[in-house]
Amino acid sequence: MDIRHCARPGCGGPAAATMTYDYASRTVWLDNPGSEPDPAAAWGLCAPHADNLRVPMGWACNDRRTPIIQLRPSIAV
């Protein structure tokens, strides 16, 4: 299995999200890695780049990634 890397120039971190987009509807989608139907038409993004993604004015960004829910609060030392 190939590990996808972030598509942002100079990054190369492991992809934590997959970005796809459609010019006609001016929509960007963020999905969990590996959930895209056509990986050739998708871009991998590392977690920081996916979390801070900004789309052009007039575009919509639909983050469809599954949120990570903490099962119990962390205990401060």
Residue frames as qw, qx, qy, qz and C-alpha x, y, z in Angstrom:
[[0.000, 0.889, 0.458, 0.000, 0.00, 0.00, 0.00],
 [0.411, 0.405, -0.018, 0.816, 1.41, 3.38, -1.01],
 [0.263, -0.643, -0.430, 0.576, 1.47, 6.09, 1.61],
 [0.262, 0.796, 0.301, 0.456, 0.16, 9.36, 0.23],
 [0.439, -0.244, -0.217, 0.837, 1.91, 12.57, 1.10],
 [0.085, 0.791, 0.297, -0.528, 0.75, 16.15, 1.40],
 [0.578, 0.580, 0.393, 0.419, 0.42, 17.81, -1.99],
 [0.065, -0.994, -0.001, 0.085, 1.45, 21.24, -0.69],
 [0.647, 0.601, -0.289, 0.370, 4.84, 22.21, -2.13],
 [0.176, 0.569, -0.568, 0.567, 7.67, 21.71, 0.33],
 [0.680, -0.428, 0.294, -0.518, 5.60, 19.78, 2.87],
 [0.518, 0.291, -0.803, -0.052, 5.74, 16.04, 2.21],
 [0.357, -0.196, 0.715, -0.568, 4.02, 15.12, 5.49],
 [0.076, 0.192, 0.973, 0.103, 1.71, 12.10, 5.54],
 [0.324, -0.281, -0.390, -0.815, -1.75, 12.76, 4.10],
 [0.086, 0.178, 0.797, -0.571, -4.41, 12.96, 6.81],
 [0.467, 0.581, 0.402, -0.531, -7.17, 14.13, 4.48],
 [0.404, 0.213, 0.673, 0.582, -8.13, 13.96, 0.83],
 [0.194, 0.575, 0.126, -0.785, -9.20, 17.09, -0.98],
 [0.334, 0.365, 0.722, 0.484, -11.38, 17.05, -4.09],
 [0.113, 0.503, 0.158, -0.842, -13.08, 19.98, -5.78],
 [0.389, 0.549, 0.684, 0.283, -15.52, 20.95, -8.50],
 [0.159, -0.064, 0.129, 0.977, -15.15, 24.23, -10.37],
 [0.208, -0.424, -0.603, -0.643, -18.74, 24.24, -11.65],
 [0.522, -0.692, -0.486, -0.113, -20.27, 24.11, -8.16],
 [0.098, 0.696, -0.370, 0.607, -17.38, 26.03, -6.54],
 [0.813, -0.507, 0.100, -0.266, -17.13, 23.38, -3.84],
 [0.303, 0.501, -0.777, 0.232, -14.19, 21.73, -2.07],
 [0.887, -0.363, -0.137, -0.250, -14.56, 18.50, -0.10],
 [0.019, 0.557, -0.779, 0.289, -12.26, 17.15, 2.60],
 [0.924, -0.148, -0.206, -0.286, -12.60, 13.43, 3.26],
 [0.722, -0.505, 0.469, 0.059, -10.77, 10.79, 5.24],
 [0.099, 0.560, -0.730, -0.379, -7.81, 9.39, 3.28],
 [0.085, -0.048, 0.982, 0.162, -8.73, 6.48, 1.05],
 [0.354, 0.477, 0.699, -0.398, -12.43, 7.34, 0.87],
 [0.322, 0.577, -0.209, -0.721, -12.28, 9.05, -2.52],
 [0.866, 0.334, 0.338, -0.156, -13.69, 7.13, -5.51],
 [0.752, 0.577, -0.010, 0.319, -10.89, 8.21, -7.88],
 [0.619, -0.624, 0.018, 0.477, -7.57, 8.82, -6.09],
 [0.529, 0.175, 0.312, 0.770, -6.05, 10.29, -9.28],
 [0.009, -0.694, -0.326, -0.642, -8.56, 13.18, -9.10],
 [0.564, -0.803, -0.186, -0.049, -7.83, 13.93, -5.43],
 [0.316, 0.653, -0.438, 0.531, -5.07, 15.64, -3.49],
 [0.712, -0.390, -0.498, 0.305, -3.66, 14.45, -0.18],
 [0.038, -0.780, 0.190, -0.595, -3.21, 17.01, 2.59],
 [0.410, 0.006, -0.730, 0.547, -1.45, 16.64, 5.95],
 [0.287, -0.665, -0.655, 0.216, -3.46, 17.46, 9.07],
 [0.197, -0.540, -0.143, 0.806, -2.17, 21.05, 9.51],
 [0.030, 0.098, -0.474, -0.874, -2.80, 21.96, 5.86],
 [0.229, -0.438, -0.800, -0.340, -6.25, 20.32, 5.86],
 [0.293, -0.640, -0.586, 0.401, -7.25, 21.96, 9.15],
 [0.133, -0.611, -0.028, 0.780, -6.16, 25.40, 7.92],
 [0.318, 0.290, 0.675, 0.600, -7.48, 25.11, 4.36],
 [0.203, 0.592, 0.211, -0.751, -8.99, 28.34, 3.05],
 [0.479, 0.437, 0.677, 0.348, -11.02, 28.29, -0.16],
 [0.146, 0.176, 0.244, 0.942, -11.50, 31.22, -2.56],
 [0.290, 0.255, 0.351, -0.853, -14.23, 33.75, -1.83],
 [0.657, 0.238, -0.195, -0.688, -17.56, 32.42, -3.09],
 [0.571, 0.150, -0.802, -0.093, -16.52, 28.77, -2.71],
 [0.777, -0.473, 0.122, -0.398, -17.83, 26.32, -0.11],
 [0.254, 0.409, -0.857, 0.183, -15.70, 23.87, 1.86],
 [0.862, -0.289, -0.089, -0.406, -17.41, 20.70, 3.09],
 [0.018, 0.488, -0.835, 0.255, -15.29, 18.90, 5.68],
 [0.875, -0.111, -0.226, -0.414, -16.62, 15.35, 5.68],
 [0.397, 0.327, -0.795, 0.323, -13.79, 13.84, 7.72],
 [0.706, -0.497, -0.502, -0.055, -14.85, 11.73, 10.68],
 [0.170, -0.800, 0.336, -0.468, -14.12, 13.68, 13.85],
 [0.549, 0.074, -0.747, 0.368, -11.94, 12.04, 16.47],
 [0.557, -0.675, -0.090, -0.475, -13.90, 11.91, 19.70],
 [0.134, 0.427, -0.752, 0.483, -11.89, 11.67, 22.89],
 [0.629, -0.321, -0.695, -0.135, -13.22, 8.80, 25.01],
 [0.580, -0.684, -0.348, 0.273, -12.08, 10.21, 28.29],
 [0.041, 0.983, -0.129, 0.123, -10.52, 13.51, 29.32],
 [0.676, 0.346, -0.442, 0.477, -6.77, 13.61, 29.53],
 [0.641, -0.714, -0.207, 0.191, -5.31, 13.87, 33.01],
 [0.231, 0.864, -0.278, 0.349, -2.94, 16.78, 33.53],
 [0.793, -0.092, -0.419, 0.433, 0.23, 15.91, 35.37]]
